[in-house]
């Protein structure tokens, strides 16, 4: 398979994956032979890139579950097992890790045509290391795919991201339970988790040194003010730079003991504002260009109190999708009306509704 822009599609191209909305509605099925009408349909849904079948390209081999939610459960079960084995110092089962990595790749690739990662939006709203590892790995793979990393690199990136915080399990339990009430000494101990993660990964057979270094340096900053070694710029391994963006997005948009969980748009804008500081500008540009903040089918509330759902995207403006308004500011259902936030600049999304 290979990725192809909508503008470059022909009537000989065949879809490599189902294309669906965030609520599971299939727009076009895998194996569909594209034509002008189908391409226009994809454009109407704000989709600007798809994966098509290509007999000359290398296919990522994955053990495919029936859907992304099954994949998510499998990953979480395996990661819990990995955690238990790590905590007991029994080492990590490579088989469980490989299966989790394959499922992450499947989950992301199967949704990447519409730039949607519904695996992030279906997560438990409260932070835990299991779901955080899964979400971070999913977003990292999404970014890596958009950066045209090859199959081997995607697997390495997924492995590194899934294990990026594995060193947290070597920290004292009393510090982990403090939440945001950490003194300077506690903070310094927490910072040791990246080194613990590196050491833990060395016990996993066949994990490359590239993956281990990605785990070690995922808290380095592009401006050199991170840890553990304060390296900067392109000295920081590529996988670490990708994981840094994914890690902060998934951390800040999820409720924790430290913060209430910030809105997707606020964190999106923080990442853009931190380009060149915390993050590699090239990776931030990929994030800005491709990541969808409000997937199709997302229920939202506007700043005027009205509620609706996301109909389609406006490429290049991820925070300004097209909407169908269904309820007034009193919550009363009204005759549906379409609104483009790209045109109605006085309106903005203030809340994602569950």
KEKE-3310 file (N, C-alpha, C; in steps of 0.2 Angstrom, whole numbers, plus 5000, padded with zeros to 4 digits):
npx = (5004:5001:5003:4992:4988:4972:4971:4979:4973:4967:4955:4959:4964:4963:4956:4965:4961:4946:4937:4931:4919:4921:4912:4910:4904:4904:4912:4918:4922:4936:4945:4937:4935:4941:4932:4927:4915:4917:4929:4925:4916:4924:4931:4921:4920:4930:4942:4959:4969:4973:4976:4981:4980:4995:5005:5018:5024:5030:5021:5015:5016:5004:4995:4978:4965:4947:4942:4946:4943:4944:4957:4963:4959:4966:4979:4980:4978:4990:4999:4997:5001:5015:5019:5017:5026:5038:5038:5040:5052:5054:5058:5053:5040:5043:5035:5022:5024:5027:5015:5007:5013:5010:4996:4994:4999:4990:4978:4981:4984:4973:4964:4970:4967:4957:4964:4961:4961:4953:4955:4961:4951:4942:4947:4949:4944:4952:4969:4980:4994:4994:4984:4989:5002:4997:4990:5000:5009:5000:4998:5011:5014:5005:5010:5023:5020:5015:5026:5032:5040:5048:5043:5050:5055:5043:5039:5049:5047:5034:5037:5046:5038:5028:5034:5039:5038:5040:5050:5044:5039:5048:5050:5048:5033:5026:5030:5024:5011:5009:5005:5003:5009:5024:5040:5056:5066:5058:5054:5066:5069:5058:5062:5072:5066:5067:5080:5079:5070:5077:5087:5078:5073:5084:5084:5075:5075:5081:5077:5081:5096:5093:5079:5080:5087:5078:5069:5076:5079:5067:5062:5070:5073:5070:5077:5087:5085:5080:5079:5088:5101:5102:5103:5102:5091:5094:5102:5095:5087:5077:5065:5063:5060:5048:5040:5040:5031:5019:5018:5016:5004:4995:4996:4992:4979:4972:4963:4972:4980:4987:4982:4967:4964:4966:4958:4957:4960:4967:4978:4983:4986:4996:5006:5010:5014:5025:5035:5051:5055:5051:5049:5053:5053:5050:5043:5032:5026:5021:5012:5003:4998:4992:4985:4969:4959:4945:4937:4926:4909:4911:4903:4899:4901:4897:4904:4893:4884:4876:4874:4881:4886:4902:4904:4912:4930:4940:4953:4969:4965:4962:4955:4944:4931:4917:4901:4885:4872:4862:4855:4849:4854:4848:4848:4837:4831:4833:4829:4840:4855:4868:4884:4899:4914:4925:4920:4912:4919:4917:4912:4917:4923:4920:4919:4920:4908:4902)
npy = (4994:5012:5029:5042:5058:5066:5074:5067:5055:5042:5034:5021:5017:5008:5007:5004:5002:5003:5018:5028:5037:5045:5039:5027:5025:5019:5026:5023:5007:4996:4990:4996:5002:5017:5031:5046:5051:5045:5050:5064:5062:5059:5071:5079:5075:5081:5074:5072:5064:5047:5029:5018:5002:4994:4984:4985:4989:4988:4979:4983:4970:4964:4958:4958:4964:4964:4977:4994:4996:4983:4981:4991:4986:4974:4979:4986:4976:4968:4978:4980:4967:4968:4978:4972:4962:4969:4976:4966:4962:4952:4954:4958:4951:4948:4944:4949:4962:4964:4961:4971:4982:4979:4980:4993:5000:4995:5000:5014:5015:5011:5021:5032:5038:5048:5057:5055:5050:5040:5032:5039:5048:5039:5036:5032:5045:5049:5050:5036:5026:5015:5018:5030:5027:5019:5029:5039:5032:5029:5042:5045:5036:5040:5053:5049:5041:5051:5058:5050:5039:5023:5006:4998:5008:5014:5003:5003:5016:5015:5005:5011:5022:5016:5011:5022:5028:5017:5017:5023:5014:5010:5020:5026:5022:5031:5043:5043:5043:5056:5065:5082:5087:5089:5091:5099:5089:5078:5080:5079:5065:5059:5063:5054:5043:5042:5037:5025:5019:5017:5008:4997:4994:4988:4975:4968:4957:4959:4972:4987:4998:5010:5012:5011:5023:5032:5031:5035:5049:5056:5066:5077:5094:5104:5116:5113:5113:5102:5086:5070:5075:5087:5089:5096:5102:5093:5084:5077:5061:5056:5049:5052:5065:5065:5058:5067:5077:5070:5064:5075:5081:5070:5069:5082:5083:5075:5071:5072:5069:5081:5091:5097:5092:5098:5108:5101:5110:5120:5114:5110:5123:5127:5118:5122:5135:5132:5128:5125:5128:5119:5109:5101:5111:5106:5094:5099:5106:5096:5090:5101:5102:5090:5084:5080:5090:5089:5076:5069:5068:5071:5077:5093:5109:5126:5143:5151:5144:5135:5118:5104:5093:5088:5089:5089:5092:5107:5108:5112:5120:5115:5118:5124:5117:5111:5111:5104:5111:5107:5109:5122:5136:5133:5120:5114:5105:5109:5114:5106:5115:5120:5125:5134:5135:5141:5152:5158:5167:5172:5163:5149:5132:5127:5116:5098:5086:5072)
npz = (5000:4998:5002:4996:4989:4988:4976:4967:4965:4954:4943:4943:4955:4971:4986:5001:5014:5025:5025:5037:5048:5064:5073:5068:5056:5040:5026:5014:5008:5011:4997:4987:4971:4965:4959:4950:4957:4969:4974:4975:4985:4996:4997:5001:5014:5019:5018:5013:5010:5006:5009:4997:4987:4983:4973:4972:4984:5001:5013:5029:5041:5051:5065:5063:5073:5075:5075:5080:5093:5099:5096:5105:5118:5118:5117:5129:5139:5136:5139:5153:5157:5154:5162:5175:5174:5173:5185:5194:5191:5182:5169:5152:5141:5125:5115:5119:5118:5105:5099:5104:5098:5084:5084:5088:5076:5067:5072:5070:5056:5050:5052:5047:5035:5036:5044:5057:5074:5083:5093:5103:5107:5113:5124:5142:5152:5163:5168:5166:5167:5158:5148:5144:5138:5127:5120:5117:5109:5099:5093:5090:5080:5071:5067:5063:5052:5043:5041:5033:5037:5035:5035:5045:5053:5058:5066:5076:5081:5086:5096:5105:5109:5115:5126:5132:5145:5154:5164:5175:5183:5191:5201:5218:5226:5234:5230:5217:5220:5225:5216:5211:5221:5223:5230:5227:5227:5225:5212:5205:5207:5200:5187:5185:5179:5165:5163:5170:5162:5151:5155:5159:5146:5141:5145:5137:5124:5108:5107:5099:5100:5096:5099:5113:5115:5111:5121:5132:5129:5128:5135:5132:5127:5112:5113:5121:5135:5142:5149:5151:5148:5143:5129:5112:5098:5083:5089:5097:5097:5082:5085:5098:5097:5091:5099:5110:5106:5105:5118:5126:5121:5124:5137:5143:5138:5146:5161:5176:5192:5194:5185:5178:5165:5149:5136:5119:5109:5116:5120:5108:5103:5112:5109:5096:5099:5106:5097:5092:5105:5116:5106:5091:5076:5063:5066:5073:5063:5055:5063:5065:5052:5049:5060:5066:5076:5080:5076:5062:5066:5080:5094:5099:5108:5106:5108:5109:5115:5108:5101:5092:5079:5071:5054:5043:5038:5036:5027:5033:5042:5056:5068:5064:5059:5048:5053:5060:5067:5080:5092:5102:5113:5125:5125:5118:5105:5088:5071:5060:5055:5044:5048:5044:5052:5047:5040:5049:5059:5072:5080:5090:5095:5111:5119:5120:5118:5127)
capx = (5000:5005:4998:4991:4984:4966:4971:4982:4970:4964:4950:4962:4966:4959:4957:4968:4957:4940:4937:4925:4918:4923:4907:4910:4900:4909:4911:4920:4925:4942:4944:4933:4939:4939:4930:4926:4910:4919:4934:4921:4913:4930:4933:4916:4921:4937:4948:4963:4974:4971:4980:4978:4984:5001:5008:5025:5026:5030:5015:5016:5013:5000:4989:4973:4959:4941:4941:4951:4942:4947:4964:4964:4959:4972:4985:4980:4979:4997:5004:4996:5006:5022:5020:5017:5033:5043:5037:5042:5059:5055:5059:5047:5039:5044:5029:5017:5026:5026:5008:5004:5015:5006:4989:4994:5000:4984:4973:4982:4984:4966:4960:4974:4965:4954:4968:4957:4964:4947:4958:4963:4945:4938:4951:4946:4946:4957:4975:4984:5000:4992:4981:4994:5007:4994:4988:5006:5011:4996:4999:5018:5014:5002:5015:5028:5017:5014:5033:5035:5045:5047:5039:5054:5055:5037:5038:5053:5044:5029:5039:5049:5033:5024:5038:5043:5037:5041:5054:5040:5037:5054:5050:5045:5026:5024:5031:5019:5004:5008:5002:5006:5012:5031:5045:5062:5069:5054:5054:5073:5068:5054:5066:5076:5062:5069:5086:5076:5066:5083:5090:5073:5073:5090:5082:5071:5079:5080:5075:5087:5098:5089:5073:5082:5089:5072:5066:5081:5079:5060:5060:5074:5069:5073:5081:5092:5083:5076:5083:5093:5108:5101:5105:5097:5091:5094:5106:5090:5085:5071:5060:5062:5057:5041:5037:5039:5025:5014:5018:5013:4997:4991:4996:4989:4972:4969:4963:4977:4981:4991:4978:4960:4964:4964:4954:4961:4962:4972:4985:4986:4989:5002:5012:5012:5018:5032:5039:5058:5057:5050:5048:5056:5048:5047:5037:5026:5023:5017:5006:4998:4995:4988:4981:4962:4957:4938:4935:4920:4905:4912:4898:4903:4897:4900:4904:4886:4879:4873:4877:4880:4891:4906:4902:4918:4935:4943:4960:4974:4962:4959:4951:4938:4928:4910:4896:4878:4870:4856:4852:4850:4858:4844:4848:4831:4832:4831:4829:4847:4858:4875:4888:4906:4918:4930:4917:4909:4925:4915:4911:4922:4921:4923:4919:4918:4903:4902)
capy = (5000:5018:5035:5046:5064:5066:5077:5063:5049:5040:5029:5014:5016:5004:5008:4999:5002:5006:5025:5029:5043:5044:5035:5020:5025:5018:5031:5019:5001:4993:4987:5000:5005:5024:5035:5053:5052:5043:5055:5070:5061:5059:5078:5082:5074:5084:5069:5074:5059:5040:5023:5014:4996:4995:4978:4985:4992:4983:4980:4982:4964:4965:4953:4963:4963:4965:4984:4998:4995:4977:4982:4995:4981:4969:4983:4987:4969:4966:4982:4978:4961:4971:4982:4967:4958:4974:4977:4960:4961:4946:4955:4959:4946:4951:4942:4953:4969:4964:4961:4977:4986:4978:4982:5000:5001:4993:5005:5020:5015:5010:5027:5038:5042:5055:5061:5054:5045:5039:5028:5045:5051:5034:5034:5034:5052:5049:5047:5031:5025:5011:5022:5036:5024:5018:5035:5042:5027:5030:5048:5045:5032:5044:5058:5046:5039:5057:5060:5045:5034:5017:5001:4996:5014:5014:4998:5005:5021:5012:5001:5016:5026:5012:5010:5028:5029:5011:5018:5026:5009:5009:5025:5025:5022:5036:5049:5042:5045:5063:5069:5088:5090:5087:5096:5099:5082:5073:5081:5076:5058:5058:5064:5048:5038:5041:5033:5019:5016:5015:5002:4992:4991:4984:4968:4966:4954:4962:4979:4990:5003:5016:5012:5013:5030:5036:5031:5039:5056:5058:5073:5082:5099:5106:5122:5111:5114:5096:5081:5070:5077:5094:5090:5100:5101:5087:5079:5073:5056:5058:5046:5056:5072:5064:5056:5073:5080:5065:5063:5081:5081:5065:5071:5088:5083:5070:5073:5069:5072:5087:5096:5094:5090:5104:5106:5099:5116:5124:5110:5111:5130:5127:5114:5127:5141:5129:5126:5128:5128:5112:5104:5102:5114:5102:5089:5103:5108:5090:5090:5106:5101:5084:5081:5083:5091:5087:5071:5069:5065:5073:5081:5099:5115:5133:5149:5154:5139:5130:5112:5101:5088:5090:5086:5088:5097:5112:5107:5118:5124:5109:5120:5127:5112:5112:5109:5104:5113:5103:5111:5129:5137:5130:5113:5112:5102:5114:5111:5106:5120:5119:5131:5133:5140:5145:5158:5162:5168:5174:5157:5144:5127:5127:5110:5092:5083:5065)
capz = (5000:4998:5003:4990:4990:4984:4970:4963:4964:4948:4943:4944:4962:4975:4994:5005:5021:5026:5027:5041:5052:5071:5076:5065:5049:5034:5020:5008:5010:5008:4990:4983:4965:4965:4953:4951:4962:4976:4976:4977:4991:5000:4997:5005:5021:5022:5018:5008:5008:5008:5007:4991:4986:4978:4973:4973:4990:5007:5018:5037:5044:5058:5067:5064:5076:5071:5075:5084:5100:5101:5096:5111:5123:5117:5119:5136:5142:5135:5143:5160:5158:5153:5169:5180:5173:5175:5193:5198:5189:5178:5162:5148:5136:5118:5111:5121:5116:5097:5097:5105:5093:5078:5085:5087:5069:5064:5074:5067:5049:5048:5053:5045:5029:5037:5049:5064:5079:5087:5099:5108:5109:5116:5130:5149:5153:5168:5166:5169:5163:5152:5142:5141:5134:5121:5116:5115:5104:5093:5090:5088:5074:5066:5065:5059:5045:5040:5040:5028:5039:5032:5040:5051:5057:5061:5071:5081:5084:5091:5102:5109:5112:5120:5132:5134:5152:5158:5170:5180:5188:5196:5206:5224:5225:5238:5225:5212:5223:5228:5211:5210:5227:5223:5231:5222:5228:5222:5205:5203:5207:5195:5181:5184:5175:5158:5164:5172:5156:5146:5158:5158:5139:5139:5147:5132:5119:5101:5106:5096:5104:5093:5103:5120:5116:5111:5128:5137:5128:5126:5139:5130:5123:5106:5115:5126:5142:5144:5153:5157:5146:5140:5122:5109:5091:5080:5093:5100:5092:5079:5088:5104:5096:5089:5106:5114:5104:5106:5125:5129:5119:5127:5145:5145:5137:5150:5168:5181:5199:5193:5181:5176:5158:5146:5130:5113:5105:5120:5120:5101:5102:5116:5105:5090:5102:5109:5092:5093:5112:5118:5101:5084:5072:5058:5068:5075:5056:5053:5068:5063:5045:5048:5065:5067:5083:5081:5071:5060:5071:5086:5097:5102:5110:5103:5113:5110:5119:5103:5101:5086:5077:5066:5048:5039:5040:5032:5027:5034:5048:5060:5073:5061:5054:5046:5058:5059:5073:5082:5098:5104:5119:5130:5124:5114:5098:5083:5064:5059:5051:5043:5049:5043:5057:5043:5038:5055:5064:5079:5083:5091:5099:5118:5123:5116:5122:5127)
cpx = (5004:5000:4998:4986:4978:4967:4975:4979:4967:4959:4952:4964:4961:4961:4960:4965:4950:4941:4930:4925:4920:4918:4906:4907:4905:4907:4912:4923:4932:4941:4940:4938:4936:4937:4929:4921:4913:4925:4930:4918:4918:4931:4927:4916:4927:4943:4952:4969:4971:4976:4977:4983:4989:5005:5016:5028:5026:5024:5017:5012:5010:4995:4983:4967:4953:4940:4946:4950:4944:4954:4966:4964:4964:4978:4986:4981:4987:5001:5003:5001:5013:5023:5021:5024:5038:5043:5040:5049:5060:5056:5052:5046:5039:5038:5023:5018:5025:5019:5005:5006:5011:4999:4989:4995:4994:4979:4974:4981:4977:4961:4964:4971:4961:4957:4964:4960:4958:4949:4959:4956:4940:4941:4947:4948:4951:4963:4977:4989:4999:4990:4985:4999:5004:4993:4994:5009:5007:4997:5006:5018:5011:5007:5021:5026:5017:5021:5036:5040:5043:5044:5044:5055:5049:5036:5043:5050:5038:5031:5042:5043:5029:5028:5041:5043:5038:5045:5050:5039:5043:5055:5046:5037:5023:5025:5025:5012:5003:5005:5006:5010:5020:5035:5051:5065:5065:5054:5061:5072:5064:5058:5070:5072:5064:5075:5084:5073:5072:5085:5085:5073:5079:5089:5078:5075:5076:5077:5081:5089:5095:5083:5075:5084:5083:5069:5070:5080:5072:5058:5066:5070:5073:5078:5086:5091:5079:5081:5083:5100:5108:5104:5100:5096:5091:5099:5101:5088:5078:5065:5058:5058:5050:5037:5036:5033:5019:5012:5014:5006:4993:4991:4992:4981:4968:4969:4968:4976:4984:4986:4972:4959:4961:4961:4959:4964:4967:4978:4988:4989:4996:5008:5014:5016:5024:5036:5046:5060:5057:5051:5052:5051:5045:5042:5031:5022:5019:5011:5001:4995:4991:4984:4974:4960:4950:4936:4928:4915:4906:4906:4901:4898:4901:4900:4897:4881:4876:4877:4876:4885:4896:4905:4908:4924:4937:4950:4965:4971:4958:4955:4945:4934:4921:4906:4889:4876:4863:4852:4854:4853:4855:4844:4842:4833:4829:4831:4837:4849:4865:4879:4896:4910:4923:4927:4914:4914:4923:4913:4917:4920:4924:4923:4917:4914:4903:4895)
cpy = (5006:5024:5039:5052:5063:5068:5072:5056:5048:5035:5022:5012:5012:5005:5002:4997:5005:5013:5026:5035:5041:5039:5028:5020:5024:5022:5027:5013:4999:4989:4990:5003:5012:5026:5042:5055:5050:5048:5062:5068:5061:5067:5081:5081:5076:5079:5071:5069:5052:5035:5019:5007:4997:4989:4979:4988:4987:4985:4979:4975:4965:4960:4957:4960:4965:4973:4987:4997:4989:4977:4986:4990:4977:4973:4984:4981:4967:4971:4981:4972:4964:4974:4977:4964:4963:4975:4972:4958:4955:4947:4956:4954:4950:4950:4947:4960:4969:4964:4967:4982:4985:4980:4990:5003:5000:4999:5012:5020:5014:5016:5033:5042:5048:5058:5060:5048:5044:5035:5033:5047:5046:5032:5035:5041:5054:5046:5041:5029:5020:5015:5027:5033:5022:5024:5039:5038:5028:5036:5048:5042:5036:5049:5055:5044:5045:5060:5055:5041:5027:5012:4999:5002:5015:5009:5000:5011:5019:5009:5006:5020:5022:5011:5016:5030:5023:5012:5021:5021:5007:5015:5023:5026:5029:5043:5049:5044:5052:5067:5076:5091:5088:5092:5095:5092:5077:5073:5078:5068:5056:5058:5058:5042:5037:5036:5026:5015:5013:5008:4996:4989:4987:4976:4965:4963:4957:4969:4983:4996:5010:5017:5014:5020:5034:5036:5035:5047:5059:5065:5078:5087:5102:5112:5120:5112:5108:5092:5074:5073:5084:5094:5094:5099:5094:5082:5075:5068:5058:5055:5050:5062:5071:5062:5062:5076:5076:5065:5069:5082:5077:5067:5077:5088:5078:5072:5069:5072:5079:5093:5093:5092:5096:5103:5105:5105:5120:5120:5110:5118:5130:5123:5119:5132:5138:5127:5129:5129:5121:5107:5106:5105:5110:5097:5093:5105:5102:5089:5095:5105:5095:5082:5085:5084:5088:5083:5072:5065:5067:5078:5087:5104:5121:5138:5152:5150:5134:5124:5108:5096:5091:5086:5085:5093:5102:5111:5113:5122:5119:5112:5124:5122:5115:5108:5108:5105:5110:5105:5119:5130:5135:5123:5110:5110:5107:5110:5112:5112:5119:5126:5130:5138:5144:5152:5162:5162:5170:5168:5152:5138:5127:5121:5104:5088:5075:5062)
cpz = (5000:4999:4997:4991:4986:4977:4965:4962:4956:4948:4943:4951:4966:4982:4997:5012:5020:5028:5031:5046:5059:5074:5072:5058:5044:5028:5014:5011:5007:5002:4985:4977:4964:4958:4954:4957:4969:4978:4978:4984:4997:5002:5001:5012:5023:5022:5012:5006:5010:5006:5002:4990:4981:4978:4974:4979:4996:5011:5025:5039:5051:5059:5068:5068:5072:5070:5080:5091:5103:5101:5103:5117:5123:5119:5126:5141:5142:5139:5150:5162:5158:5160:5174:5180:5175:5182:5197:5195:5185:5170:5158:5142:5129:5114:5113:5118:5108:5095:5099:5100:5086:5079:5085:5080:5066:5065:5071:5059:5046:5048:5050:5039:5030:5043:5056:5068:5084:5093:5104:5111:5113:5123:5137:5150:5159:5166:5170:5164:5157:5146:5139:5137:5127:5117:5113:5109:5098:5089:5087:5081:5069:5063:5061:5052:5041:5038:5035:5030:5036:5038:5046:5056:5061:5067:5077:5085:5089:5097:5107:5113:5117:5127:5135:5142:5157:5164:5176:5185:5192:5201:5212:5223:5229:5234:5220:5214:5225:5222:5210:5216:5228:5225:5226:5221:5224:5214:5202:5202:5201:5188:5180:5180:5168:5158:5166:5166:5151:5149:5158:5151:5137:5141:5142:5126:5112:5101:5104:5101:5102:5097:5110:5120:5115:5118:5133:5136:5126:5130:5137:5126:5117:5108:5120:5133:5145:5149:5150:5155:5143:5133:5118:5101:5088:5083:5096:5095:5089:5083:5095:5103:5094:5095:5110:5113:5106:5114:5128:5127:5123:5135:5146:5143:5141:5157:5172:5188:5199:5190:5179:5169:5154:5139:5124:5110:5109:5120:5113:5100:5106:5112:5099:5093:5105:5103:5092:5100:5114:5112:5094:5079:5066:5060:5070:5068:5054:5057:5066:5057:5045:5054:5066:5074:5084:5075:5069:5065:5078:5088:5101:5104:5108:5109:5114:5113:5114:5103:5094:5085:5072:5060:5043:5041:5034:5032:5028:5040:5053:5066:5070:5056:5052:5051:5056:5066:5074:5088:5099:5111:5125:5130:5121:5107:5093:5076:5062:5054:5050:5044:5048:5048:5053:5041:5044:5060:5071:5083:5084:5095:5106:5122:5118:5121:5122:5126)
residu = (UNK:UNK:UNK:UNK:UNK:UNK:UNK:UNK:UNK:UNK:UNK:UNK:UNK:UNK:UNK:UNK:UNK:UNK:UNK:UNK:UNK:UNK:UNK:UNK:UNK:UNK:UNK:UNK:UNK:UNK:UNK:UNK:UNK:UNK:UNK:UNK:UNK:UNK:UNK:UNK:UNK:UNK:UNK:UNK:UNK:UNK:UNK:UNK:UNK:UNK:UNK:UNK:UNK:UNK:UNK:UNK:UNK:UNK:UNK:UNK:UNK:UNK:UNK:UNK:UNK:UNK:UNK:UNK:UNK:UNK:UNK:UNK:UNK:UNK:UNK:UNK:UNK:UNK:UNK:UNK:UNK:UNK:UNK:UNK:UNK:UNK:UNK:UNK:UNK:UNK:UNK:UNK:UNK:UNK:UNK:UNK:UNK:UNK:UNK:UNK:UNK:UNK:UNK:UNK:UNK:UNK:UNK:UNK:UNK:UNK:UNK:UNK:UNK:UNK:UNK:UNK:UNK:UNK:UNK:UNK:UNK:UNK:UNK:UNK:UNK:UNK:UNK:UNK:UNK:UNK:UNK:UNK:UNK:UNK:UNK:UNK:UNK:UNK:UNK:UNK:UNK:UNK:UNK:UNK:UNK:UNK:UNK:UNK:UNK:UNK:UNK:UNK:UNK:UNK:UNK:UNK:UNK:UNK:UNK:UNK:UNK:UNK:UNK:UNK:UNK:UNK:UNK:UNK:UNK:UNK:UNK:UNK:UNK:UNK:UNK:UNK:UNK:UNK:UNK:UNK:UNK:UNK:UNK:UNK:UNK:UNK:UNK:UNK:UNK:UNK:UNK:UNK:UNK:UNK:UNK:UNK:UNK:UNK:UNK:UNK:UNK:UNK:UNK:UNK:UNK:UNK:UNK:UNK:UNK:UNK:UNK:UNK:UNK:UNK:UNK:UNK:UNK:UNK:UNK:UNK:UNK:UNK:UNK:UNK:UNK:UNK:UNK:UNK:UNK:UNK:UNK:UNK:UNK:UNK:UNK:UNK:UNK:UNK:UNK:UNK:UNK:UNK:UNK:UNK:UNK:UNK:UNK:UNK:UNK:UNK:UNK:UNK:UNK:UNK:UNK:UNK:UNK:UNK:UNK:UNK:UNK:UNK:UNK:UNK:UNK:UNK:UNK:UNK:UNK:UNK:UNK:UNK:UNK:UNK:UNK:UNK:UNK:UNK:UNK:UNK:UNK:UNK:UNK:UNK:UNK:UNK:UNK:UNK:UNK:UNK:UNK:UNK:UNK:UNK:UNK:UNK:UNK:UNK:UNK:UNK:UNK:UNK:UNK:UNK:UNK:UNK:UNK:UNK:UNK:UNK:UNK:UNK:UNK:UNK:UNK:UNK:UNK:UNK:UNK:UNK:UNK:UNK:UNK:UNK:UNK:UNK:UNK:UNK:UNK:UNK:UNK:UNK:UNK:UNK:UNK:UNK:UNK:UNK:UNK:UNK:UNK:UNK:UNK:UNK:UNK:UNK:UNK:UNK:UNK:UNK:UNK:UNK:UNK:UNK)
# end
